Amino acid sequence: MKVLAFAATNHKASINKQLVTHAANLLAADKGAEVEILDMNDYELPLYSIERQTEDGMHPLAQQFFDKIGAADAVLISFAEHNGSYAAVYKNLFDWASRIDMKVYQGKPTVLLSTSPGSAGASNVLAGAVNSAGFFAMDLKGSLSVPSFNDNFDVEKGELTNPELAAELKKILASV
């Protein structure tokens, strides 16, 4: 199984990247999955516009992102919440990729995660992603918001410390 995982943010010390890496490592350990973790900093594109696409064509990084999803057997995403919504770097990349094909996630089994330092755990952005999953051909296997990241995740060990959240994540990943 080939798993593509990424945090939907360009923050270099992202807690969402730590969470999605943990989830990917669980799949690697439990199912022998081959994991590729993308860094959104490698996918910073010019701001999407139809004029830019018409003049310059499809940006090669958008095509590369789309192709990586197509080559994967499953996708794991952890969303950072910026003002209640997606981080600009993800939204822009997604906008570019959706111009290749609205079915960006190409029917791939997908797990959606989110976390934040606060008690809401980036639940607003996660709810938006869950609610729109079907429009973009995401085979949504489950979602999990991890509240109060610093209280529920051991950064040194790179794992969830809250037993209920850890069990829920394992349950969701088992369906992939």
Backbone as CSV, one residue per row, in Angstrom:
resi,resn,N_x,N_y,N_z,CA_x,CA_y,CA_z,C_x,C_y,C_z
1,MET,0.841,-1.173,0.000,0.000,0.000,0.000,0.891,1.242,0.000
2,LYS,0.596,2.149,-0.908,1.333,3.405,-0.986,0.449,4.520,-0.425
3,VAL,0.940,5.187,0.611,0.177,6.226,1.303,0.835,7.578,1.068
4,LEU,0.015,8.533,0.661,0.451,9.917,0.510,-0.102,10.695,1.697
5,ALA,0.751,11.394,2.423,0.325,12.123,3.617,0.877,13.539,3.574
6,PHE,0.071,14.486,4.061,0.562,15.859,4.153,-0.271,16.670,5.125
7,ALA,0.370,17.687,5.671,-0.320,18.699,6.461,-0.674,19.824,5.506
8,ALA,-1.903,20.259,5.540,-2.386,21.293,4.629,-2.024,22.679,5.164
9,THR,-0.722,22.897,5.291,-0.180,24.153,5.794,1.282,24.261,5.364
10,ASN,1.799,25.467,5.332,3.219,25.644,5.019,4.033,26.033,6.253
11,HIS,3.468,25.896,7.423,4.190,26.180,8.667,5.284,25.124,8.832
12,LYS,6.520,25.551,8.948,7.655,24.630,8.996,7.645,23.739,10.247
13,ALA,7.108,24.230,11.348,7.050,23.449,12.591,5.608,23.029,12.882
14,SER,4.890,22.665,11.850,3.460,22.385,11.940,3.115,21.234,12.882
15,ILE,2.185,21.496,13.779,1.673,20.425,14.625,0.809,19.477,13.788
16,ASN,0.206,19.980,12.728,-0.568,19.110,11.840,0.338,18.161,11.073
17,LYS,1.539,18.602,10.742,2.487,17.692,10.097,2.913,16.607,11.082
18,GLN,3.075,16.964,12.347,3.422,15.961,13.362,2.296,14.932,13.495
19,LEU,1.056,15.412,13.478,-0.090,14.512,13.613,-0.219,13.592,12.398
20,VAL,-0.129,14.133,11.203,-0.287,13.297,10.000,0.887,12.337,9.846
21,THR,2.062,12.737,10.283,3.221,11.835,10.248,2.995,10.663,11.205
22,HIS,2.468,10.962,12.381,2.128,9.901,13.339,1.131,8.921,12.721
23,ALA,0.081,9.446,12.101,-0.927,8.583,11.475,-0.299,7.735,10.364
24,ALA,0.536,8.346,9.554,1.209,7.620,8.468,2.121,6.531,9.024
25,ASN,2.821,6.837,10.105,3.698,5.843,10.727,2.902,4.664,11.283
26,LEU,1.710,4.925,11.786,0.853,3.837,12.256,0.464,2.919,11.099
27,LEU,0.131,3.519,9.954,-0.197,2.699,8.778,1.015,1.899,8.300
28,ALA,2.169,2.519,8.364,3.390,1.816,7.958,3.644,0.621,8.883
29,ALA,3.464,0.818,10.178,3.708,-0.254,11.141,2.635,-1.339,11.075
30,ASP,1.372,-0.931,10.960,0.267,-1.895,11.005,0.036,-2.620,9.681
31,LYS,0.260,-1.931,8.574,-0.076,-2.519,7.274,1.110,-2.590,6.319
32,GLY,2.289,-2.237,6.809,3.461,-2.260,5.942,3.394,-1.249,4.819
33,ALA,2.664,-0.183,5.034,2.480,0.837,3.999,3.787,1.562,3.695
34,GLU,3.960,1.884,2.428,5.044,2.763,1.984,4.484,4.177,2.050
35,VAL,5.146,5.048,2.781,4.620,6.383,3.048,5.466,7.451,2.375
36,GLU,4.782,8.400,1.746,5.430,9.617,1.243,4.754,10.789,1.924
37,ILE,5.550,11.603,2.599,5.011,12.781,3.279,5.414,14.014,2.482
38,LEU,4.402,14.713,1.987,4.642,15.934,1.223,4.789,17.122,2.151
39,ASP,5.526,18.111,1.688,5.678,19.378,2.395,5.066,20.453,1.505
40,MET,4.049,21.132,1.999,3.373,22.153,1.201,4.317,23.280,0.779
41,ASN,5.444,23.433,1.471,6.421,24.445,1.051,7.007,24.119,-0.319
42,ASP,6.915,22.874,-0.738,7.385,22.477,-2.065,6.334,22.715,-3.137
43,TYR,5.153,23.213,-2.745,4.038,23.407,-3.666,3.460,24.811,-3.617
44,GLU,4.307,25.786,-3.326,3.825,27.167,-3.333,3.756,27.643,-4.773
45,LEU,2.555,28.003,-5.188,2.271,28.376,-6.569,1.818,29.825,-6.648
46,PRO,1.873,30.395,-7.849,1.265,31.714,-8.009,-0.223,31.616,-7.667
47,LEU,-0.783,32.695,-7.199,-2.198,32.714,-6.855,-3.025,32.336,-8.081
48,TYR,-3.918,31.343,-7.921,-4.686,30.856,-9.057,-5.620,31.931,-9.604
49,SER,-5.696,32.013,-10.905,-6.731,32.776,-11.602,-6.907,32.148,-12.973
50,ILE,-8.110,32.249,-13.504,-8.374,31.697,-14.826,-7.496,32.383,-15.872
51,GLU,-7.227,33.671,-15.678,-6.356,34.396,-16.620,-4.939,33.817,-16.583
52,ARG,-4.442,33.558,-15.402,-3.089,32.993,-15.284,-3.036,31.610,-15.930
53,GLN,-4.048,30.811,-15.688,-4.086,29.484,-16.299,-4.162,29.588,-17.823
54,THR,-4.979,30.503,-18.326,-5.120,30.674,-19.775,-3.815,31.144,-20.395
55,GLU,-3.150,32.078,-19.753,-1.903,32.643,-20.295,-0.716,31.694,-20.138
56,ASP,-0.592,31.058,-18.978,0.606,30.272,-18.675,0.393,28.757,-18.734
57,GLY,-0.854,28.319,-18.799,-1.142,26.899,-18.767,-1.158,26.366,-17.348
58,MET,-1.331,25.065,-17.248,-1.381,24.426,-15.931,0.017,24.440,-15.315
59,HIS,0.071,24.858,-14.074,1.365,24.901,-13.379,1.849,23.469,-13.149
60,PRO,3.117,23.182,-13.450,3.621,21.805,-13.296,3.553,21.268,-11.866
61,LEU,3.642,22.121,-10.861,3.534,21.630,-9.481,2.116,21.162,-9.170
62,ALA,1.128,21.809,-9.754,-0.256,21.360,-9.572,-0.438,19.988,-10.201
63,GLN,0.125,19.802,-11.385,0.040,18.507,-12.057,0.778,17.444,-11.253
64,GLN,1.932,17.803,-10.699,2.702,16.849,-9.887,1.894,16.418,-8.657
65,PHE,1.257,17.364,-7.990,0.423,17.074,-6.817,-0.724,16.141,-7.206
66,PHE,-1.414,16.467,-8.290,-2.519,15.650,-8.779,-2.047,14.231,-9.101
67,ASP,-0.904,14.125,-9.749,-0.352,12.818,-10.122,0.058,12.005,-8.905
68,LYS,0.565,12.668,-7.863,0.943,11.951,-6.637,-0.289,11.355,-5.969
69,ILE,-1.388,12.081,-5.976,-2.635,11.529,-5.435,-3.046,10.321,-6.270
70,GLY,-2.970,10.457,-7.587,-3.348,9.357,-8.469,-2.514,8.110,-8.274
71,ALA,-1.252,8.268,-7.924,-0.342,7.131,-7.744,-0.470,6.489,-6.361
72,ALA,-1.143,7.156,-5.443,-1.279,6.644,-4.075,-2.447,5.673,-3.968
73,ASP,-2.361,4.797,-2.979,-3.472,3.900,-2.661,-4.382,4.510,-1.602
74,ALA,-3.854,5.462,-0.834,-4.620,6.131,0.214,-3.970,7.485,0.492
75,VAL,-4.781,8.399,1.032,-4.320,9.759,1.319,-4.686,10.116,2.762
76,LEU,-3.727,10.703,3.467,-3.947,11.235,4.819,-3.661,12.724,4.785
77,ILE,-4.584,13.519,5.317,-4.406,14.974,5.349,-4.720,15.459,6.757
78,SER,-3.883,16.364,7.261,-4.190,17.035,8.520,-4.249,18.531,8.246
79,PHE,-5.374,19.137,8.574,-5.645,20.534,8.239,-5.329,21.482,9.381
80,ALA,-4.537,22.481,9.061,-4.385,23.624,9.958,-5.575,24.544,9.689
81,GLU,-5.994,25.258,10.713,-7.122,26.174,10.546,-6.619,27.609,10.593
82,HIS,-6.855,28.326,9.520,-6.495,29.743,9.449,-7.786,30.546,9.346
83,ASN,-8.108,31.261,10.396,-9.317,32.072,10.429,-10.557,31.262,10.081
84,GLY,-10.636,30.045,10.600,-11.804,29.199,10.423,-11.840,28.404,9.129
85,SER,-10.784,28.492,8.333,-10.811,27.828,7.034,-9.445,27.242,6.691
86,TYR,-9.289,26.856,5.417,-8.037,26.272,4.939,-6.893,27.277,4.966
87,ALA,-5.684,26.782,5.149,-4.491,27.606,4.975,-4.394,27.966,3.496
88,ALA,-3.944,29.171,3.210,-3.904,29.678,1.832,-3.078,28.787,0.910
89,VAL,-1.975,28.237,1.391,-1.119,27.418,0.539,-1.866,26.178,0.051
90,TYR,-2.654,25.552,0.913,-3.432,24.380,0.497,-4.565,24.795,-0.447
91,LYS,-5.298,25.811,-0.080,-6.448,26.240,-0.894,-6.001,26.603,-2.296
92,ASN,-4.887,27.280,-2.422,-4.392,27.674,-3.735,-3.958,26.448,-4.545
93,LEU,-3.235,25.525,-3.926,-2.823,24.304,-4.610,-4.051,23.488,-5.018
94,PHE,-5.011,23.397,-4.128,-6.238,22.673,-4.430,-6.981,23.330,-5.598
95,ASP,-7.048,24.658,-5.610,-7.713,25.360,-6.717,-7.043,25.038,-8.048
96,TRP,-5.720,25.056,-8.089,-4.991,24.694,-9.302,-5.303,23.247,-9.688
97,ALA,-5.198,22.320,-8.738,-5.405,20.901,-9.041,-6.829,20.619,-9.504
98,SER,-7.788,21.346,-8.966,-9.187,21.118,-9.358,-9.460,21.540,-10.794
99,ARG,-8.575,22.314,-11.370,-8.720,22.691,-12.782,-8.218,21.579,-13.704
100,ILE,-7.427,20.679,-13.185,-7.024,19.495,-13.943,-8.226,18.564,-14.030
101,ASP,-8.858,18.347,-12.862,-10.052,17.513,-12.767,-10.686,17.818,-11.413
102,MET,-11.990,18.083,-11.402,-12.680,18.361,-10.135,-12.573,17.178,-9.167
103,LYS,-12.325,15.996,-9.689,-12.185,14.808,-8.850,-10.732,14.704,-8.380
104,VAL,-10.295,15.731,-7.682,-8.898,15.850,-7.249,-8.425,14.603,-6.513
105,TYR,-9.262,14.037,-5.669,-8.835,12.909,-4.841,-9.077,11.548,-5.505
106,GLN,-9.615,11.546,-6.698,-9.612,10.405,-7.608,-10.114,9.105,-6.987
107,GLY,-11.075,9.228,-6.066,-11.660,8.046,-5.441,-10.780,7.352,-4.427
108,LYS,-9.699,7.984,-4.023,-8.754,7.359,-3.082,-9.327,7.340,-1.666
109,PRO,-9.137,6.226,-0.946,-9.499,6.201,0.475,-8.712,7.302,1.195
110,THR,-9.440,8.108,1.945,-8.824,9.282,2.563,-9.237,9.401,4.019
111,VAL,-8.276,9.786,4.847,-8.531,10.095,6.252,-8.192,11.560,6.458
112,LEU,-9.115,12.287,7.075,-8.926,13.710,7.337,-8.741,13.940,8.830
113,LEU,-7.713,14.700,9.147,-7.380,15.025,10.530,-7.257,16.532,10.675
114,SER,-7.264,16.988,11.902,-6.951,18.385,12.203,-6.544,18.473,13.661
115,THR,-5.753,19.492,13.944,-5.412,19.765,15.336,-5.068,21.234,15.476
116,SER,-5.109,21.692,16.710,-4.697,23.052,17.049,-4.333,23.068,18.520
117,PRO,-3.674,24.126,18.973,-3.369,24.220,20.395,-4.622,24.424,21.248
118,GLY,-5.690,24.904,20.632,-6.915,25.210,21.364,-7.874,24.044,21.474
119,SER,-8.927,24.268,22.237,-9.883,23.207,22.541,-10.761,22.808,21.361
120,ALA,-10.825,23.611,20.314,-11.662,23.266,19.159,-10.949,22.328,18.190
121,GLY,-9.635,22.217,18.269,-8.897,21.267,17.442,-9.023,21.491,15.943
122,ALA,-9.196,22.750,15.530,-9.358,23.091,14.112,-10.581,22.402,13.518
123,SER,-11.615,22.260,14.319,-12.805,21.528,13.896,-13.594,22.230,12.795
124,ASN,-13.484,23.552,12.687,-14.211,24.260,11.619,-13.686,23.882,10.243
125,VAL,-12.371,23.907,10.077,-11.809,23.561,8.779,-12.037,22.081,8.479
126,LEU,-11.949,21.243,9.494,-12.191,19.815,9.300,-13.630,19.574,8.842
127,ALA,-14.571,20.253,9.454,-15.977,20.097,9.056,-16.170,20.512,7.595
128,GLY,-15.526,21.594,7.182,-15.617,22.024,5.791,-15.053,20.988,4.836
129,ALA,-13.923,20.402,5.199,-13.300,19.388,4.354,-14.171,18.131,4.289
130,VAL,-14.710,17.710,5.409,-15.580,16.532,5.450,-16.824,16.764,4.597
131,ASN,-17.436,17.938,4.755,-18.673,18.236,4.035,-18.487,18.338,2.529
132,SER,-17.297,18.682,2.081,-17.068,18.836,0.640,-16.365,17.628,0.020
133,ALA,-16.022,16.630,0.810,-15.234,15.491,0.334,-15.832,14.825,-0.896
134,GLY,-17.110,14.603,-0.896,-17.766,13.914,-2.001,-17.695,14.661,-3.320
135,PHE,-17.649,15.970,-3.259,-17.583,16.775,-4.484,-16.260,16.585,-5.220
136,PHE,-15.240,16.150,-4.489,-13.891,16.073,-5.059,-13.375,14.632,-5.112
137,ALA,-14.335,13.674,-5.139,-14.042,12.244,-5.294,-13.126,11.703,-4.206
138,MET,-13.416,12.085,-2.984,-12.683,11.579,-1.836,-13.487,10.413,-1.257
139,ASP,-12.891,9.256,-1.126,-13.517,8.120,-0.457,-13.191,8.264,1.026
140,LEU,-13.983,9.066,1.703,-13.705,9.436,3.091,-13.912,8.245,4.017
141,LYS,-12.828,7.811,4.653,-12.869,6.683,5.580,-13.102,7.124,7.012
142,GLY,-12.837,8.380,7.315,-13.060,8.888,8.656,-12.328,10.189,8.872
143,SER,-12.670,10.826,9.978,-12.025,12.090,10.326,-11.877,12.178,11.836
144,LEU,-10.890,12.951,12.241,-10.628,13.117,13.669,-10.020,14.482,13.923
145,SER,-10.626,15.207,14.848,-10.081,16.470,15.328,-9.415,16.214,16.674
146,VAL,-8.169,16.655,16.793,-7.423,16.498,18.042,-7.336,17.869,18.717
147,PRO,-8.103,18.066,19.777,-8.056,19.345,20.482,-6.806,19.457,21.347
148,SER,-6.486,20.655,21.715,-5.415,20.905,22.690,-4.193,20.041,22.421
149,PHE,-3.598,20.227,21.248,-2.495,19.398,20.773,-1.443,19.156,21.848
150,ASN,-1.015,20.198,22.525,0.075,20.078,23.496,-0.286,19.210,24.702
151,ASP,-1.573,19.056,24.956,-2.026,18.205,26.060,-2.254,16.759,25.627
152,ASN,-2.362,16.526,24.328,-2.752,15.206,23.828,-1.730,14.533,22.912
153,PHE,-0.566,15.166,22.750,0.439,14.633,21.829,1.815,14.806,22.448
154,ASP,2.600,13.736,22.428,3.975,13.782,22.919,4.880,14.076,21.725
155,VAL,5.404,15.281,21.675,6.214,15.720,20.535,7.496,14.909,20.437
156,GLU,8.116,14.586,21.567,9.373,13.815,21.548,9.154,12.405,21.007
157,LYS,8.067,11.763,21.411,7.769,10.408,20.939,7.039,10.414,19.603
158,GLY,6.440,11.581,19.247,5.707,11.684,17.996,4.434,10.866,17.970
159,GLU,3.683,10.888,19.102,2.471,10.077,19.163,1.413,10.698,20.066
160,LEU,0.182,10.291,19.826,-0.916,10.722,20.678,-0.764,10.099,22.054
161,THR,-1.041,10.869,23.094,-0.977,10.371,24.456,-2.362,10.133,25.043
162,ASN,-3.364,10.745,24.454,-4.736,10.570,24.912,-5.232,9.207,24.407
163,PRO,-5.540,8.273,25.313,-5.906,6.921,24.879,-7.174,6.868,24.016
164,GLU,-8.155,7.714,24.312,-9.389,7.713,23.522,-9.115,8.197,22.094
165,LEU,-8.345,9.274,21.956,-8.013,9.797,20.629,-7.138,8.809,19.861
166,ALA,-6.190,8.181,20.554,-5.315,7.194,19.917,-6.128,6.004,19.407
167,ALA,-7.080,5.543,20.201,-7.924,4.419,19.794,-8.804,4.802,18.606
168,GLU,-9.338,6.001,18.631,-10.177,6.467,17.515,-9.366,6.572,16.229
169,LEU,-8.149,7.092,16.316,-7.299,7.194,15.130,-6.996,5.801,14.578
170,LYS,-6.650,4.863,15.428,-6.361,3.488,14.978,-7.588,2.850,14.328
171,LYS,-8.751,3.111,14.878,-9.995,2.579,14.321,-10.225,3.131,12.908
172,ILE,-10.023,4.416,12.753,-10.207,5.044,11.434,-9.190,4.492,10.450
173,LEU,-7.936,4.403,10.864,-6.869,3.922,9.955,-7.081,2.464,9.569
174,ALA,-7.718,1.684,10.416,-7.986,0.269,10.098,-8.892,0.136,8.886
175,SER,-9.685,1.172,8.606,-10.628,1.122,7.477,-9.966,1.499,6.151
176,VAL,-8.690,1.875,6.206,-7.994,2.273,4.983,-7.461,1.032,4.272
